[in-house]
Amino acid sequence: MNQLNKRRRITGPVAAATGLMFVLTACGGSGETGESADADALTIAISSSPSADALQSIAKDFEAETGVAIEFVDIPYDQLASQVLLGARQSGQGFDIVQYDSPMLAALAEAGALADISDRIDSSSEYDAADFSEQVNEYGQYGGKSFGVPLSTEPYVLWYRSDLFEELGLTPEPNWETYTANARALEASGIDGNGSGFGAQIGGYYWLESIYLHGGALLDPETCSPTLDSPEALAATEAYLGLLDTTPASVVNGGGNEMTAAFAQDQVAQQINATGYWSTINDSAESSVAGKGAMAIPPMTEDGSTLMFGWLIGVGEQSAAKDTAWEFLEFALGKDGTRRLIEEGAPPPARQSLLDDPAVLDELPYLPTLIEASERGGHLPYITQMPEIITALSVSLNEAASDETSANELVASAQAQVESIVAGLTECG
């Protein structure tokens, strides 16, 4: 998220005891570090989430079928990248498999913590990369190589209250004029009509989502120069700030968790958020609007795109058991494994063949929207400076929300900040 996605997907305790104190564990395979060998044990780094829970359930079947013992090391999200990097720097230490978030990809790949699995993906009929859109396959790529496959796919989409939309005669059209008009109509009916976050920690992700939906971008892909002062970014920022007065206070000062809570607690009836929160808004134990939430393609201009987030998972470069590690990923994330992930409550990767499964569609009625959004989605540049950029944008956005900064002032300030952060950057794919 993610940024937002990780913080939002954490369920239950922040981390299991095995993750609270990192223990460098030798890779499961025998042989020298980096060899590709079969193994009788694998060590997998995970971070608490429905996806991690599902992997642990699936692993039991893999162990029964293969005899390979699997040890999971649960690491808090905010320590995940650093712990994986620490293990990769120790000779003969590290993880065979790593669950990680897309903002971590550049740092992990640059440091040699992840193995290039391009050939394994391309040659695997069991995994079947052709079952995913080009955009989803590119999500795990850095520098033209694949360092991960999607464990979940969580594009930003439009959430809306189907009951209130029907009652008020509203429709969720994929354009900004309708989104704004619906927000005002909802506000007039007594419920806030916009739930996009302005929080000082990760509000920058939601602001950037609006910019991409308007056809803008963070960086020029050819020059790596910031483009936050473009006409598209200005229009997006004007629209974003213009809905501040119909946004709940908890959301103005929050991020993904607060946004989801506001929707689930019947405080807001429309927002642009990631699909990974579906299980929360439809859990009657957590949500007062279970069964009343729906999703649609978000408002976007003709050349706009939504942002994709979601967990990735890959093979550790130092693993001496790469063959067995990939065998587990095929087992867990092939077509049959994907259906098992869903049964275990995980947000699914965007396999297009899932649309042919009535049982899955009944379980996840938002799936067609997820698949379509993924085909119209992209990701933020995979650069190591991204955490610093998000922090800077989030703080600026939050300040603008409280002191009535104009859109022109905000984009000018953001442009200058990002220019300083990425000075000298030449690769930003």
VOGU-3710 file (C-alpha; in Angstrom, 3 decimals, decimal comma):
1> mnqlnkrrri> 0,000/0,000/0,000  2,210/-0,718/0,916  2,676/1,752/2,274  -0,985/1,806/2,994  -1,584/-1,743/1,966  0,558/-3,345/4,584  -0,637/-1,281/7,435  -4,161/-1,909/6,428  -3,850/-5,625/5,896  -2,438/-6,388/9,328
11> tgpvaaatgl> -4,923/-8,413/11,326  -4,701/-9,588/14,921  -1,367/-9,118/16,688  1,124/-6,994/14,821  3,480/-9,953/14,617  3,964/-13,413/15,986  6,682/-13,997/18,541  9,007/-15,367/15,886  8,899/-12,019/14,132  9,383/-9,777/17,145
21> mfvltacggs> 12,985/-10,852/17,478  14,608/-11,560/14,156  16,664/-14,749/14,134  18,923/-15,270/11,153  17,996/-18,693/9,865  20,060/-20,684/7,423  18,365/-21,250/4,090  16,564/-24,549/3,908  18,514/-26,167/1,090  21,764/-27,999/1,387
31> getgesadad> 24,858/-26,833/-0,464  26,565/-23,498/-0,872  24,656/-20,225/-0,696  23,017/-19,388/-3,999  22,861/-22,942/-5,330  19,611/-24,132/-6,846  18,976/-27,432/-5,123  16,153/-29,513/-3,771  15,665/-29,320/-0,025  13,910/-30,917/2,871
41> altiaisssp> 13,120/-27,577/4,552  12,232/-23,992/3,595  12,235/-20,785/5,606  9,687/-18,151/4,552  9,571/-14,517/5,661  6,002/-13,258/6,025  4,226/-10,234/7,490  0,933/-10,595/9,360  -1,959/-10,366/6,909  -4,764/-12,512/5,511
51> sadalqsiak> -2,349/-13,465/2,709  0,226/-14,723/5,205  -2,450/-16,649/7,101  -3,551/-18,348/3,885  0,022/-19,263/2,959  0,499/-20,961/6,295  -2,640/-23,032/5,783  -1,582/-24,055/2,274  1,902/-24,934/3,512  0,488/-27,769/5,602
61> dfeaetgvai> -0,714/-29,507/2,448  2,629/-28,907/0,736  4,448/-30,449/3,668  2,139/-33,483/3,602  2,619/-34,021/-0,134  6,356/-33,390/-0,363  7,805/-34,000/3,088  9,413/-30,541/2,961  9,213/-28,814/6,336  8,320/-25,115/6,209
71> efvdipydql> 9,192/-22,577/8,870  7,486/-19,181/8,763  9,153/-16,139/10,311  6,565/-13,419/10,955  8,093/-9,930/10,759  6,279/-6,619/11,487  5,629/-4,676/8,300  7,808/-1,730/9,228  10,751/-4,088/9,833  10,203/-6,416/6,893
81> asqvllgarq> 12,543/-4,884/4,323  15,347/-4,244/6,818  15,176/-7,761/8,250  15,265/-9,354/4,801  18,195/-7,155/3,790  20,030/-8,012/7,013  19,646/-11,731/6,368  20,780/-11,383/2,763  24,027/-9,735/3,888  25,014/-12,688/6,063
91> sgqgfdivqy> 26,801/-15,527/4,300  24,676/-18,659/4,370  21,805/-16,871/6,073  18,540/-15,393/4,904  15,222/-16,684/3,599  14,258/-19,122/0,891  11,041/-17,231/0,151  10,132/-13,621/0,937  6,709/-11,960/1,120  7,183/-8,243/0,518
101> dspmlaalae> 5,407/-5,091/-0,578  5,913/-3,361/-3,923  7,541/-0,225/-2,425  10,261/-2,561/-1,101  11,055/-4,105/-4,484  13,715/-1,663/-5,652  15,681/-1,800/-2,408  15,519/-5,596/-2,140  16,456/-6,176/-5,773  19,281/-3,626/-5,747
111> agaladisdr> 20,744/-5,226/-2,637  20,677/-8,715/-4,138  18,141/-10,062/-1,652  15,811/-11,456/-4,324  16,487/-13,995/-7,061  15,607/-13,330/-10,691  12,787/-15,816/-11,367  11,948/-14,663/-14,894  12,789/-17,992/-16,550  10,902/-19,975/-13,924
121> idssseydaa> 7,788/-17,852/-14,442  7,975/-18,020/-18,240  8,442/-21,808/-18,353  5,866/-22,793/-15,747  2,595/-24,137/-17,121  1,389/-24,658/-13,568  1,848/-20,997/-12,690  0,665/-19,852/-16,153  1,718/-16,215/-16,415  -0,582/-15,829/-19,439
131> dfseqvneyg> -3,515/-16,010/-17,016  -2,569/-12,517/-15,814  -2,685/-9,210/-17,638  0,553/-7,617/-18,786  0,148/-4,971/-16,091  -0,078/-7,579/-13,328  2,979/-9,458/-14,584  4,942/-6,202/-14,776  4,043/-5,478/-11,157  6,749/-7,890/-9,971
141> qyggksfgvp> 9,420/-6,699/-12,413  12,377/-4,415/-11,804  15,004/-3,544/-14,381  13,403/-5,902/-16,897  13,639/-8,916/-14,572  10,968/-10,615/-12,484  11,786/-10,707/-8,795  8,349/-11,692/-7,563  4,865/-12,856/-8,419  1,641/-11,368/-7,049
151> lstepyvlwy> 0,456/-12,911/-3,813  -2,444/-10,466/-3,880  -3,558/-7,826/-6,378  -5,155/-4,728/-4,867  -5,854/-1,918/-7,324  -7,565/1,251/-6,203  -11,236/1,231/-7,151  -14,379/3,160/-6,297  -16,165/1,914/-3,194  -19,773/2,939/-2,784
161> rsdlfeelgl> -22,846/2,152/-0,714  -25,149/0,350/-3,104  -28,183/0,833/-0,858  -27,760/4,599/-0,557  -26,933/5,018/-4,232  -30,152/3,202/-5,128  -32,168/5,200/-2,598  -30,835/8,517/-3,960  -30,907/7,503/-7,625  -27,123/7,776/-8,011
171> tpepnwetyt> -24,881/5,801/-10,354  -21,107/5,172/-9,977  -19,913/6,464/-13,328  -16,126/6,420/-13,981  -15,686/10,188/-14,329  -14,841/12,968/-11,905  -17,925/15,067/-12,580  -20,168/12,226/-11,432  -17,978/11,385/-8,443  -18,111/15,001/-7,254
181> anaraleasg> -21,852/15,326/-7,880  -22,500/12,082/-5,995  -20,351/13,287/-3,103  -22,450/16,442/-2,834  -25,718/14,520/-3,076  -24,620/12,132/-0,340  -23,525/15,031/1,849  -26,924/16,658/1,404  -28,588/13,412/2,486  -26,672/13,362/5,764
191> idgngsgfga> -23,609/11,188/5,138  -20,140/12,212/4,002  -19,573/11,653/0,300  -15,792/11,349/0,059  -13,409/9,162/2,024  -9,960/9,789/0,534  -7,230/10,218/3,134  -5,159/13,324/3,866  -3,093/11,775/6,662  0,492/12,835/7,348
201> qiggyywles> 1,869/9,287/7,136  0,487/7,811/3,923  -2,014/10,319/2,547  0,441/10,904/-0,294  -0,506/7,566/-1,822  -4,134/8,630/-2,175  -3,175/12,012/-3,560  -0,954/10,313/-6,145  -3,800/7,959/-7,012  -5,923/10,975/-7,883
211> iylhggalld> -3,086/12,364/-10,010  -2,732/9,110/-11,952  -6,504/8,858/-12,414  -6,375/12,316/-13,966  -3,700/11,173/-16,440  -0,746/12,583/-14,510  2,291/10,869/-13,029  4,902/11,256/-10,321  7,901/11,150/-12,668  8,490/11,433/-16,390
221> petcsptlds> 9,496/7,844/-17,312  12,027/9,080/-19,880  13,822/11,744/-17,862  12,871/10,759/-14,282  11,998/14,426/-13,672  9,072/15,092/-11,292  5,815/16,050/-13,032  3,764/17,185/-10,049  3,334/20,658/-11,560  1,643/19,333/-14,716
231> pealaateay> -1,885/20,428/-15,707  -3,127/16,910/-14,901  -1,614/16,984/-11,416  -3,047/20,443/-10,768  -6,530/19,358/-11,856  -6,286/16,290/-9,634  -5,162/18,360/-6,650  -7,957/20,883/-7,139  -10,484/18,029/-7,196  -8,891/16,375/-4,172
241> lglldttpas> -8,827/19,484/-2,002  -12,270/20,496/-3,259  -13,853/17,505/-1,512  -12,262/18,184/1,850  -15,514/19,525/3,289  -17,329/16,238/2,668  -14,595/14,040/4,158  -14,839/12,692/7,744  -12,373/14,223/10,201  -10,932/10,807/11,042
251> vvngggnemt> -10,108/10,303/7,361  -8,634/13,770/6,927  -6,066/12,871/9,567  -5,710/9,212/8,672  -4,925/6,691/5,995  -6,187/3,355/4,725  -7,260/1,923/8,065  -9,177/5,079/8,997  -10,764/5,265/5,560  -11,940/1,688/5,775
261> aafaqdqvaq> -13,235/2,170/9,307  -15,221/5,255/8,265  -16,869/3,300/5,446  -17,504/0,237/7,613  -18,984/2,387/10,399  -21,505/4,109/8,117  -19,751/7,492/8,208  -18,936/7,813/4,516  -20,686/6,364/1,480  -18,095/6,757/-1,280
271> qinatgywst> -14,314/6,580/-1,483  -11,411/5,511/-3,671  -9,529/2,767/-1,899  -7,754/-0,523/-2,536  -9,723/-3,729/-3,017  -7,806/-5,538/-0,283  -10,139/-4,180/2,372  -13,123/-6,071/0,952  -13,091/-8,665/3,712  -13,245/-5,926/6,355
281> indsaessva> -16,210/-4,026/4,962  -18,157/-7,250/4,480  -17,381/-8,782/7,860  -20,515/-8,415/9,965  -18,388/-8,611/13,107  -16,411/-5,527/12,063  -18,736/-3,642/9,734  -22,182/-2,154/10,166  -22,604/-2,028/6,365  -21,767/-5,660/5,553
291> gkgamaippm> -23,502/-6,637/2,342  -24,132/-3,018/1,383  -20,743/-2,155/-0,089  -19,991/-2,421/-3,787  -17,030/-1,593/-6,022  -16,690/-0,077/-9,486  -14,006/1,332/-11,762  -12,776/4,607/-10,242  -13,298/7,988/-11,904  -10,558/8,600/-14,433
301> tedgstlmfg> -9,806/10,651/-17,508  -9,408/9,035/-20,916  -5,639/8,657/-20,436  -5,799/8,024/-16,705  -4,855/4,840/-14,879  -5,417/3,466/-11,425  -2,582/2,423/-9,140  -1,983/-1,190/-8,216  -0,727/-2,370/-4,889  -0,686/-5,752/-3,184
311> wligvgeqsa> 1,738/-8,262/-1,745  4,491/-9,773/-3,853  6,392/-12,945/-3,064  9,701/-14,151/-4,402  12,696/-16,425/-3,907  15,656/-15,342/-1,810  18,839/-14,850/-3,818  20,915/-16,529/-1,105  18,653/-19,549/-0,902  20,370/-22,869/-1,540
321> akdtawefle> 16,957/-24,350/-2,289  15,634/-22,222/-5,135  14,098/-25,191/-6,949  12,076/-26,238/-3,911  11,194/-22,621/-3,149  9,747/-22,170/-6,640  7,949/-25,504/-6,315  6,174/-24,140/-3,250  5,223/-20,922/-5,071  3,785/-22,954/-7,945
331> falgkdgtrr> 1,857/-25,061/-5,443  0,491/-22,069/-3,543  -0,070/-19,642/-6,441  -0,929/-21,838/-9,405  -4,553/-21,968/-10,517  -5,577/-24,521/-7,898  -3,566/-22,817/-5,190  -5,165/-19,452/-5,960  -8,601/-20,875/-5,287  -7,336/-22,259/-1,993
341> lieegapppa> -5,958/-18,808/-1,085  -9,431/-17,380/-1,595  -10,995/-20,126/0,523  -8,582/-19,226/3,292  -9,657/-15,554/3,192  -6,776/-13,947/1,295  -7,224/-11,158/-1,280  -6,640/-12,924/-4,612  -4,048/-12,272/-7,282  -5,812/-11,085/-10,439
351> rqsllddpav> -6,036/-14,357/-12,359  -8,395/-13,839/-15,274  -9,529/-17,491/-15,189  -11,147/-16,829/-11,803  -13,932/-15,087/-13,726  -14,959/-18,497/-15,049  -15,505/-19,939/-11,579  -19,078/-19,322/-10,294  -18,108/-20,260/-6,739  -15,340/-17,666/-6,666
361> ldelpylptl> -17,593/-14,990/-8,155  -20,193/-15,746/-5,507  -17,545/-15,428/-2,798  -15,942/-12,308/-4,314  -18,563/-10,355/-6,293  -16,113/-7,464/-6,727  -13,705/-9,702/-8,687  -14,736/-8,469/-12,184  -13,988/-4,904/-11,040  -10,642/-6,007/-9,605
371> ieasergghl> -9,657/-7,734/-12,869  -10,720/-4,775/-15,033  -8,990/-2,258/-12,787  -5,808/-4,332/-12,877  -5,858/-4,256/-16,662  -6,077/-0,460/-16,485  -3,565/-0,151/-13,677  0,077/0,624/-13,149  2,431/1,097/-10,266  4,444/3,933/-8,828
381> pyitqmpeii> 8,079/4,030/-9,989  10,191/1,354/-8,344  12,892/3,577/-6,885  14,601/3,462/-3,520  13,574/7,059/-2,772  9,847/6,221/-2,734  9,432/6,048/1,069  10,970/9,504/1,412  8,751/10,855/-1,362  5,581/9,461/0,207
391> talsvslnea> 6,481/10,941/3,582  7,129/14,366/2,064  3,916/14,365/0,015  1,830/13,090/2,920  3,067/15,795/5,292  2,480/18,510/2,691  -1,016/17,221/1,907  -1,960/17,041/5,571  -0,735/20,587/6,152  -2,683/21,792/3,120
401> asdetsanel> -5,829/20,193/4,498  -5,493/22,140/7,737  -4,325/25,571/6,568  -6,291/26,031/3,318  -3,247/25,891/1,053  -4,294/26,336/-2,576  -3,817/23,587/-5,145  -1,297/25,744/-7,020  0,781/26,256/-3,883  0,612/22,581/-2,969
411> vasaqaqves> 1,766/21,208/-6,345  4,543/23,806/-6,561  5,825/22,841/-3,121  5,533/19,130/-3,889  7,385/19,555/-7,179  10,293/21,271/-5,422  10,443/18,652/-2,677  10,498/15,700/-5,064  13,031/17,412/-7,334  15,368/17,583/-4,355
421> ivagltecg> 14,756/13,961/-3,350  15,372/12,476/-6,821  18,198/14,780/-7,912  20,523/12,783/-10,145  18,083/9,931/-10,685  18,462/8,395/-14,155  16,520/5,104/-13,874  12,882/5,184/-12,723  11,048/2,375/-14,476
//
